């Protein structure tokens, strides 16, 4: 990045990102106008070699597979099981005939939904990239520590 552009970069000062055991880094943010440019708008980083364009979800998956492999493995497995359980409990609610069966099926379904919500909240806590992007987009007040 040329020096005249680098002057406008900021250091992400919200937190030091700890990716894994012994792996931490500081994030350097471009000017707010350059973060996630709109489709059709010129991006100053496109002509530079060495950049790879990844959708946010793909980047997060690569990040988790690299630095939080055990977590993402367990998360995906548990998420799949809970989604299947939610479908099973929905079917049980449709098949319930007596008031007791309906009540039991609703309670079981609500329990599964609570587990799904807890699992999503755990993952949300580890999704640092979304917080960093929101912080990088702030124009006022100017977020981050100026590099120069």
N, C-alpha and C positions, 0 to 999 in steps of 0.2 A: 504494500500500500504506500503510495507516495506520501512524503512528509506533509505536503499541504493538505492532504485529506486526513492524515493521522492526527493532526492537531485537534480535530473536532471529535475524536473518539473519547469514550469515557470508560473508566474502570467500574465494573459492577461491584458496588460496595455493600449490597444487602447481606452477602454471605460469601464465605470461601466454600466452593463446591467440593465436597468430598465424594469422589466417585467410587472409591473402593479402598481396600486396605493399602495405605501408603500412597494413594493417588488423590491429590487435590489440585485444583487449579483456580486461577483468577480469570474472570471473563472480561474481555475487552469488547465494548459495545460501540457500534458506529453511531453517527448522528441519528436522531429519532426519525428524520425523513427518509433515511436509507434502510430502515428496518422494515422488512416485509413490504416491499414496494408493490403497488397495485398492478394487476395484469395490464400489459401494454406500456407501462411506465418503464423508462430505462433504469437499469440497475447498474451502478458503477462497478460492481464486482463481477459482472458476467464475463467481460473479456479476459479476466485474470485466469491463468492456468492454475490448477491445483484445487479448484473449488468444485464441489460435488453438490448438486441440487437434490435434496431429499425432502419429501413431505415430513411434517412434524412427527406424525405417528410412526413413520419408518425410522426416523432418527431416534426416537425414544426406544423403539424395539431394539435397534442396534446397540444403543447405550446400555439398556438393561441386560441384553445378552452378553455384553462385554464385561460390565462391571458388577452386575447384580444377577448373575446367571441363576443361582439357586432361588432367589426371590421370584424372578419372572417365570421360572419353571413351575414353582409351586402355585404362583398366582394363576397362571393359565390353566393348570390342572383343576384347582379349586373353583375357578370361575366356570369352567365347563361343567363340573359336577353340580354346582349350584344352579346354573341355567337349566340343566336337565331336571333337577329336583323341582324347580319352579314350574316347569311344564307338567311334571307328574302331579304336583299339588293342584294346579289349575284343572287338570283332568279329574282329579278326585273331587274337587268342588262341583264340577258339572255332573258327576255320577252320584253325588250324595243325595239320599232320599229323605232320611229322617232328620229332625232338627239336630240331634246329637252328631250325626255324621257331617252335617253342614258346618256346625260349630267347630268340630275337630279339624275338618279340612281347611277352614278359614284360618284357624290358629296356626296350623302347620305351614300354610302358605305365607302367612305374615312373618313367621319365624324365618323362613327361607329368604324373604324379601329383606328382612333386617340383616341377615348375614351378607347378602349381596351388597347392601349399602355400606356395611362395615368394611368389606373387602375393597370396595371402590374408594372409600375414604383413606384406607391405608396406602393404596396406590397413588392417590392424589397427593399425599404428603411427600412422596418420592419424586414427583414430577416437577423438578426444578426448572426445566426448560420453559414451561409455560409462564412461570413467575418471572423469569429473566426476560422473556419476550415482552410481557406486559410492561415491565419496568423500562425496557429499552425504548418502547413506543412513547413514553411520557415526554411531552414537549415542555410542559410547565408544571411544577418546577423542574428544572433540569436535573435529571437523575444521574447518579454516578459521580465519580470523582474525575475531573478533567485530567487528561494525560499531560498536557503542557502546563 
